[in-house]
């Protein structure tokens, strides 16, 4: 028994590809090349943080709150503000 092979992708995949392409286009417009490289590096290490930052940036851009391209330093500030603070534990031994 063999299954018929289909070279067509389901329509679900096409819309995902289009959305990803639109997201990349917006990020290219609002981020400098250094900032895009930093965001791509973060995506490899912490994909959830990268997605959060991308959604934040795209939302700000669609509202018109980002006048030009963001530099690497500005992206660093955004990353610091979005990251949850680490908890410090102090253990006292008796």
Residue pairs with C-beta under 8 A, 6 or more apart in sequence:
23 54
23 58
26 57
26 58
26 61
27 36
27 39
27 54
27 57
27 58
28 36
29 61
29 69
30 57
30 61
30 66
30 69
30 70
31 39
31 57
31 69
31 70
31 75
32 69
32 70
32 71
32 72
34 71
34 72
35 69
35 70
35 71
35 72
35 74
35 75
38 72
38 75
38 76
39 50
39 53
39 54
39 75
42 49
42 50
42 53
42 79
43 50
49 79
49 82
49 83
52 82
53 75
53 78
53 79
53 82
56 78
56 82
57 66
57 70
57 78
60 66
70 78
